[in-house]
């Protein structure tokens, strides 16, 4: 027989001394690459996402949309590679989010966006401040969170200690952002005394101006004298609270008026704007379940390509060295997230499964080819995977659950090449027709070309997964790439390494005393009796094919019958979930805290809960899900996040998804007492989306969109298995609009700007500079504000005064410097707050969101069930709504609904 490529390779390497060296080298390099390749929880996903924050003071939501959001959206859609442009318009503010195509270079995308914004800045409306541009990447997600809590220290002291620890951690190589969640910063609070202000004829604006002017220091320049140059400095910064108190803010009866005469100056924690607490759950034996402790959470992110496990270990080691010095006694530090540890655990678990799969295959092969044949396969498979892991390292892949799953996925395939070669060598040696060397080469030459063809056929069947589009692309691509590489290396090992091993391990007799005859084997007899009748009889062949077709039809019918559910990815068994609390707009911080505490009181009694942290008025440390959903923008008195940490999965029988389903009804029941909307949010197994089910409502105007969205929300709430229903429409919130009588103000020498700035300073507070101190790691602001008791109702505003500026003949009745109460200049009107306006790809949209949890947990079935109910809704124009699945509506002239969420990810695949 003429030798093919396989036979020539076998002849070249079967007796070569280089062969064992090549195999050993490949194995060692692969092992080294395994330890050098970074380990992390999720695969690296390059989806450039950029947030642009626009401030447009005084603008209504509609004006912000028309003047800022719409023009910016149009400019951004011109950029090559932009796939989605989202915007949110509120009073005074717009957020525009740009999402590029998957795989685009992040830095290049950011440069193109910045160039486009700068190119069109001259078209922006007067009064709009320059935008804040922030790129968002998966590396912004903290891999480690440490919660500082104490029974002896409050949020102010805890934040100071945490800030010192954060400063120490920044020296660790490859560390990313280090941030603090919760606690109170140091602030110099200038609390105005309204009576004293009126007595000394001083206004809040006057105080702000004098404090700013007094907090100044400048290098004036240099002069030369006697061949030397001297530097001149002038002015002095405010460096202490006493310096602030001694600022002269005016004159009264020719005597200076100090700030201390008209305001109380406090140097300490800022006014409470959030609450953060830590507590233990029922699974933490020996710990008090009733105690809750003030807390501050330190978050640590990593640089791109950094090993999350190694970084987390370095951070924890550094923190241990700071105990007793920076971290004083009485302050506890609890590790509340460690994605490095979970990533390492997943990697080693998958490696264990990989080894187990190799051993299982070896045992099966050994049963048929003997222990020597099994040993040949056992030696060849690790070499294949070692080379694959080496390529992972060289191509900047990371070891995560997806890349390692690709190897487990092909374990049964990569052994095929080595089994074919080893089995045929075994057969030729058993036939005793040629010397051992010639028999081995002939065996390889006989099946070599079919083996090569079969290998590339398998690659051709797997490789198309590389072309999966959308967010699932980066999740899926390691599987076809890893599987294809493993197949190529398995072929190389089968043609080079397996012949060398088989030639030395397999014996010519191997238990046979006569020439091997396949017709005498048990396998041949079984196949002969089974298949020969089917081949010889046409009606038996037709019957067999009909039976196969029946089985195929039965398998397909299981999908519409819901015997098998279609879902993008199965739920993962995580050790955490979150509870997102949204109280009605206008709810004060304390009421939100009360509702959150009631929910927490239930959650800490759940048997699997190890510990928890809840954040009222601010957000919890984000995960990948929160990154995409913009949870880092959750900063409001009516919002709270609860982070629930479970015991390790080895210590509980239920999976995290089952626990989340179990706690949801009671959590919802508690939330209903406070009219709160609460969502139990799990870490998704795949790419995160706004919500599992998203209904996008399009239409001619916002009022009609909200009307339809409210009906869809009711449909979702009435559909079994659909939970956590919400919509992105704020509740009605009362607003007091102080309308300025401009004519009356002009006659008194008062400008509109004076009134608005004074009210802003009195109610919200105004930062008028920084305290210049070298001992603080965080900036110490100087804030002017009325005391809480003087801004508790709209009637308190009558005690706020502004000073007449004098305007010639217009103020003949009132001399300049006269103190005018605001109550004489404004009329109070009650209105409703503007609702946020959402847009997607240049079109207004209202979002209705939900999740699924029940017997059927695939969103597709829930959507199909809701479709019929939506079609029955009565529209003002008499037409029916038919929800769209694959594209947005062509026009906004009529109301329309499109399904998004997890379905969109599925469709893009």
Secondary structure, 3 states (H helix, E strand, C coil): CCCCHHHHHHHHHCCCCHHHHHHHHHHHHHHHHHHHCCECCCCCCCCCEEEEEEECCCCCHHHHHHHHHHHHHHHHHCCCCEEEEEEEEECCEEEEEEEECCCCCHHHHHHHHHHHHHHCHHHCCCCCCCCEEEEECHHHCCCEEEEEEECCCCHHHHHHHHHHHHHHHCCCCCEEEEEEECCCCEEEEEEECHHHHHHHCCCHHHHHHHHHHHCEEEEEEEEEECCEEEEEEEEECCCCHHHHHCCEEEEECCEEEEHHHHEEEEEEECCCCCEEEEEECCCCCCCCCCCCEEEEEEEEEECCCCCHHHHHHHHHHHHHHHECCCECCCCEEEEEEEHHHHHHHHHHHHHHHHHHHHHHHHHHHHHHHHHHHHHHHHHHHHHHHHHHHHHHHHCCCCECHHHHHHHHHCHHHHHHHHHHHHHHHHHHHHHCCCCHHHHHHHHHHHHHHHHHHHHHHHHHHHHHHHHCCCCHHHHHHHHHHHHHHHHHHHHHHHHHHHHHHHHHHCCCCCCCCCCCCHHHCHHHHHHHHHHHHHHHCHHHHHHHHHHHHHHHHHHHHHHHCCCCCCCCCCCCCCCEEEEEEECCCCCCHHHHHHHHHHHHHHHCCCCCEEEEEEEECCCCCCCHHHHHHCHHHCCCCCEEEEEEEECCHHHCCCCHHHHHHHHHHHHHHHHHHCCCEEEEECCCCCCCCCCCEEEEEECCCHHHHHHHHHHHHHHHHCCCCEEEEEECCCCCCEEEEEEECHHHHHHCCCCHHHHHHHHHHHHCCEEEEECCCCCCCCCCEEEEEECHHHHCCHHHHHHCEEECCCCHHHHCCCCCCCEEEHHHCEEEEEEECCCCEEEECCEEEEEEEEEECCCCCCHHHHHHHHHHHHHCCCCCCCCCCCCECCCCCCCCCCCEEEEEEHHHHHHHC
